Amino acid sequence: MRQIVLDTETTGLEAALGHRIIEIGCVELFNRRLTGKHYHQYINPEREVDEGAFRVHGISTQMLADKPKFTDIAADFIAFVGDADLIIHNAAFDIGFINAEFARLSPKPAYMETRSKIIDTLLMARAKHPGQKNNLDALCKRYGVDNSQRNLHGALLDAEILADVYLLMTGGQTALLLGGNQGNKDSGGVAINEIKRLSTVRKTLPIIMANTEELSAHELKLTSINKSSNGNCVWLKQASPVE
């Protein structure tokens, strides 16, 4: 199962007002494991970056002047994503911008939601944690994901962080290994995923029997439970042993 965790940065908040994508970051998961493969690209948006957007991601119009335009990188981006499921936080925002970029191309590619299954981690988080903050920083804190380097938003860094959050939120593996136990050992040199079996050469465990006083106290407790439950103490209702 191939999945792509994706994030974008943009010149502003509204694709309908002509704002453009300036950065795309993707990381690949295969069978719920990070593969180490990623796609990252800065893009010349052919317009100014809004001041408000710059304060969020720190990417200026000048920094993007020599970067390729979306039309130049579209084929590589589409090829990397393929038909993988897309994992996105607040997917409506990113998909809206990507589709707006696709609409400017000729020929126009199929929109993202028609080629990939979209998994919105914001909607997932709201369902799992209703009434709580569910932005990426809040989820990092909730699931113990290190986001100390996230002083500003960045598409690739945010995609990497979201991958960890998604795997933890859905109870999965976050190891970067594709298989086997190479390099994945504890301080004693034992592979973490290796089955550890008890030695057959070991002392016999002692069997400690209840004494008369403890048995009497047990019977009194069962009698009390039976009385308070109107004769429904299950321990006293056990069937007699078969002769």
C-alpha positions in Angstrom: 0.0 0.0 0.0 1.7 3.2 -1.2 0.7 6.5 0.4 2.1 10.0 0.0 2.0 12.6 2.8 1.7 16.0 1.1 1.9 19.7 2.1 2.1 22.9 0.2 2.9 26.5 0.9 1.2 29.3 -1.1 1.3 33.0 -1.8 -2.0 33.5 0.1 -5.1 31.8 1.4 -7.4 31.9 -1.6 -6.8 30.0 -4.8 -9.9 31.5 -6.3 -8.3 35.0 -5.9 -5.3 33.9 -8.0 -2.9 32.9 -5.2 -0.4 30.2 -6.2 1.6 27.3 -4.9 5.2 28.2 -4.0 6.4 25.0 -2.4 5.4 21.3 -2.5 6.7 18.7 0.0 5.9 15.0 -0.1 7.2 11.9 1.7 6.4 8.3 0.8 4.9 5.6 2.9 4.8 2.0 1.8 2.9 -0.5 3.9 2.7 2.2 6.6 6.5 2.6 6.8 8.5 5.6 5.8 10.7 4.7 2.8 13.0 7.7 2.8 11.8 8.8 -0.6 10.5 12.3 -1.0 9.6 15.0 -3.4 10.4 18.7 -2.7 10.2 21.7 -5.0 10.1 25.5 -4.7 8.0 27.1 -7.4 8.0 30.6 -9.0 4.4 31.7 -8.5 4.5 34.4 -11.1 3.1 36.9 -8.6 3.9 38.5 -5.3 3.8 36.6 -2.0 1.4 38.3 0.4 2.9 39.7 3.6 0.7 37.6 5.8 1.7 34.4 4.0 5.4 35.4 4.2 5.1 35.8 8.0 3.8 32.1 8.1 6.4 30.4 5.9 9.2 33.0 5.5 9.4 32.5 1.7 9.8 35.8 -0.1 9.0 36.7 -3.7 12.7 37.3 -4.3 13.7 33.8 -3.1 11.4 32.3 -5.8 12.5 34.5 -8.7 14.9 31.8 -10.2 12.7 28.8 -9.3 10.8 26.8 -12.0 7.2 27.5 -12.8 4.5 25.0 -11.9 4.1 24.0 -15.6 7.8 23.0 -15.6 7.5 20.7 -12.6 4.0 19.3 -13.0 5.0 16.1 -14.8 7.6 15.2 -12.2 5.2 15.9 -9.4 2.4 13.9 -11.0 4.8 11.0 -11.6 6.0 10.9 -8.0 2.4 10.9 -6.6 1.1 8.4 -9.2 -2.1 6.8 -7.9 -1.0 6.6 -4.3 -3.4 7.6 -1.5 -2.7 11.2 -0.4 -2.5 12.1 3.3 -3.0 15.8 3.9 -3.9 18.0 6.9 -6.8 20.2 5.9 -6.9 18.6 2.4 -9.5 21.0 1.0 -6.9 23.8 1.1 -4.0 21.9 -0.6 -6.1 20.0 -3.1 -7.9 23.2 -4.1 -4.6 24.9 -4.9 -3.2 21.9 -6.8 -6.3 21.6 -8.9 -6.2 25.3 -9.6 -2.6 24.8 -10.9 -3.8 21.9 -13.0 -6.5 24.0 -14.5 -3.8 26.4 -15.9 -2.0 23.6 -17.7 -2.6 22.4 -21.2 -3.5 19.7 -21.5 -5.2 19.8 -18.2 -4.5 16.7 -15.9 -7.2 14.9 -14.0 -7.9 16.6 -10.7 -6.2 15.0 -7.7 -9.4 13.6 -6.1 -10.1 11.6 -9.2 -6.7 10.0 -9.4 -6.0 9.4 -5.6 -7.9 8.7 -2.4 -7.6 11.7 -0.2 -7.1 11.1 3.6 -7.7 14.4 5.5 -5.9 14.1 8.9 -7.7 17.3 10.1 -11.1 15.6 9.7 -9.7 12.4 11.4 -8.4 14.4 14.3 -11.6 16.3 14.8 -13.5 13.0 14.9 -11.0 11.5 17.4 -10.6 14.6 19.5 -13.8 16.7 19.3 -13.7 20.1 20.9 -9.9 20.2 21.1 -7.3 22.0 19.0 -6.4 19.8 16.1 -3.8 21.9 14.1 -0.5 20.2 13.4 1.3 21.7 16.4 -1.5 20.6 18.8 -1.3 17.0 17.3 2.5 16.9 17.7 2.1 17.8 21.4 -0.7 15.2 21.8 1.2 12.4 20.2 4.7 13.3 21.4 6.1 14.2 17.9 9.1 16.5 17.9 8.3 19.7 16.1 11.0 21.8 17.7 12.4 22.7 14.3 9.1 24.1 13.1 9.6 27.8 13.7 8.1 28.5 10.3 5.9 26.4 8.1 7.8 24.5 5.4 6.1 22.0 3.1 8.7 19.2 3.3 9.2 19.5 7.1 5.5 19.6 7.7 4.9 16.6 5.5 7.6 14.6 7.5 6.0 15.7 10.8 2.5 14.9 9.5 3.7 11.4 8.5 4.7 10.7 12.1 1.5 12.1 13.5 -0.6 10.1 11.0 1.1 6.8 11.9 0.8 7.4 15.6 -2.8 8.6 15.3 -3.7 5.5 13.4 -1.7 3.2 15.6 1.0 2.4 13.1 4.8 1.9 12.7 7.0 5.0 12.4 10.3 3.3 11.8 12.3 4.3 8.7 13.2 0.6 8.0 11.7 -1.2 5.1 12.1 -4.6 6.6 14.2 -6.8 8.8 15.9 -5.8 11.9 19.2 -4.5 10.6 20.4 -1.6 12.8 17.2 -1.8 14.8 18.6 -3.2 18.1 18.4 -2.3 21.8 21.3 -1.5 24.0 22.0 -5.2 24.5 22.4 -5.9 20.8 19.0 -7.7 20.6 16.9 -6.9 17.6 13.9 -4.9 18.8 11.3 -7.0 16.8 13.0 -10.3 17.5 10.9 -12.9 19.5 12.5 -13.4 22.9 11.9 -16.9 24.3 12.3 -17.9 28.0 15.3 -20.2 28.7 14.3 -23.8 29.5 17.1 -23.8 32.1 15.6 -21.9 34.9 14.4 -22.3 38.5 10.9 -23.7 39.0 8.5 -21.0 40.2 7.2 -21.7 43.8 3.5 -22.5 44.2 2.1 -20.6 47.2 -1.2 -22.0 48.5 -3.8 -20.1 50.4 -3.9 -20.9 54.1 -7.0 -21.7 56.2 -7.5 -18.1 57.3 -7.3 -16.8 53.7 -9.7 -19.4 52.5 -12.2 -18.6 55.2 -12.0 -14.9 54.4 -12.6 -15.7 50.7 -15.7 -17.7 51.5 -17.1 -14.9 53.6 -16.5 -12.4 50.8 -18.3 -14.6 48.3 -21.2 -15.0 50.7 -21.4 -11.2 51.1 -21.3 -10.7 47.3 -24.0 -13.4 46.8 -26.3 -11.7 49.3 -25.9 -8.2 47.9 -26.5 -9.5 44.3 -29.6 -11.5 45.2 -28.0 -14.8 44.8 -26.1 -13.9 41.5 -22.5 -14.4 42.6 -21.0 -16.1 39.6 -18.2 -17.6 41.5 -20.7 -19.6 43.7 -22.6 -20.7 40.5 -19.7 -22.6 39.0 -20.7 -26.1 37.9 -19.6 -29.0 40.0 -16.7 -30.9 38.6 -17.7 -33.8 36.3 -17.4 -37.2 38.1 
